[in-house]
Amino acid sequence: MSERLRSVVEQLDLRPDDRVLEIGCGHGVAATLVCERLDGGHLTAVDRSAKMIEAAIRRNAPYIEAGKAEFFVSALEDLDLGDRRFDKIFAVRVGLFHRDPDRARAIVERWLSAGGAVFAFVDSPARRGAAVETSLVTRVGRLARTSAR
Ligand SMILES: C[S@@+](CC[C@H](N)C(=O)[O-])C[C@H]1O[C@@H](n2cnc3c(N)ncnc32)[C@H](O)[C@@H]1O
């Protein structure tokens, strides 16, 4: 299991009943770590790559069958989640959050519950070549945590 993603998920400070949205879930490794921590909560995960979502579904099949998780193919820019609301929304190494964090944040904030929070983890350019865990932790503290509280 990825120590990088374990460190990311620990920083989400999840409660068992949280409703969680992950953007750009890739193979669904962080999704698994989130589901392990939920009891009564729910995870929605999206990725624009159908191949990635297929892999994430395979990996998280028990959680999907239990009604704890769902996975959709969609780009963030085209995502329609209707009136769903989430307590935690997060993305790890998703380009839009690096290139245009204000736009990415504006897109996801409409799905935040009252008191919800957005977390974006991107590699810090200043620390390229440094340990991934370090750069991700540095970045989330500085850039990308927004609270609607
Ligand atoms: C570098 S991978 C990171 C995967 C995973 N989050 C991780 O850290 O291991 C980026 C993932 O985000 C997805 N992605 C990139 N831009 C996206 C967007 N605008 N909307 C949805 N998914 C996106 C890609 O398809 C890819 O699976």
The ligand as a MOL file (V3000), in Angstrom:
LIG
                    3D

  0  0  0     0  0            999 V3000
M  V30 BEGIN CTAB
M  V30 COUNTS 27 29 0 0 0
M  V30 BEGIN ATOM
M  V30 1 C -1.0700 11.5650 -11.7200 0
M  V30 2 S -2.5680 10.6270 -11.6590 0 CHG=1
M  V30 3 C -2.8160 10.5440 -9.8780 0
M  V30 4 C -3.7100 9.3980 -9.4880 0
M  V30 5 C -3.9520 9.2990 -7.9740 0
M  V30 6 N -4.6950 10.4420 -7.4940 0
M  V30 7 C -2.6460 9.1740 -7.2490 0
M  V30 8 O -2.1700 10.1350 -6.6440 0
M  V30 9 O -2.0650 8.0750 -7.3060 0 CHG=-1
M  V30 10 C -3.8080 11.8170 -12.1150 0
M  V30 11 C -5.1750 11.1940 -12.3130 0
M  V30 12 O -6.1360 12.2270 -12.4060 0
M  V30 13 C -6.9350 12.0330 -13.5420 0
M  V30 14 N -7.3050 13.3880 -13.9990 0
M  V30 15 C -6.4740 14.3470 -14.4510 0
M  V30 16 N -7.1540 15.4600 -14.7380 0
M  V30 17 C -8.4520 15.2010 -14.4500 0
M  V30 18 C -9.6410 15.9640 -14.5380 0
M  V30 19 N -9.6140 17.2140 -14.9940 0
M  V30 20 N -10.8060 15.3960 -14.1710 0
M  V30 21 C -10.8340 14.1030 -13.7150 0
M  V30 22 N -9.7280 13.3280 -13.6200 0
M  V30 23 C -8.5550 13.8730 -13.9730 0
M  V30 24 C -6.0780 11.2530 -14.5250 0
M  V30 25 O -6.8630 10.5040 -15.4430 0
M  V30 26 C -5.2680 10.3810 -13.5930 0
M  V30 27 O -5.9020 9.1440 -13.3210 0
M  V30 END ATOM
M  V30 BEGIN BOND
M  V30 1 1 1 2
M  V30 2 1 2 3
M  V30 3 1 2 10
M  V30 4 1 3 4
M  V30 5 1 4 5
M  V30 6 1 5 6
M  V30 7 1 5 7
M  V30 8 2 7 8
M  V30 9 1 7 9
M  V30 10 1 10 11
M  V30 11 1 11 12
M  V30 12 1 11 26
M  V30 13 1 12 13
M  V30 14 1 13 14
M  V30 15 1 13 24
M  V30 16 1 14 15
M  V30 17 1 14 23
M  V30 18 2 15 16
M  V30 19 1 16 17
M  V30 20 1 17 18
M  V30 21 2 17 23
M  V30 22 1 18 19
M  V30 23 2 18 20
M  V30 24 1 20 21
M  V30 25 2 21 22
M  V30 26 1 22 23
M  V30 27 1 24 25
M  V30 28 1 24 26
M  V30 29 1 26 27
M  V30 END BOND
M  V30 END CTAB
M  END
